[in-house]
Amino acid sequence: MNNVYNKSKEVSLLEILDRVLEAGVVISGDIVISVANVDLVYLGLRALLSSVETMEKLSGSPKIGPLQEST
């Protein structure tokens, strides 16, 4: 029997980037530097990675082309 599904499918970096930009990704992280249980520095990171087209779809704003003027 031939196995129809190939478990070792290779995915290129371009395909991964295309999927990420189509759906959007939120990156979140926190770092706290403390000495003797006293918090000295807090660093918070929140980043959104998405394509402009995806953000326009999600926000519901109309798409303005390069030759169109906003009203």
Secondary structure, 3 states (H helix, E strand, C coil): CCCCCCCCCCCCHHHHHHHHHHHCEEEEEEEEEEECCEEEEEEEEEEEECCHHHHHHHHCCCCCCCCCCCC
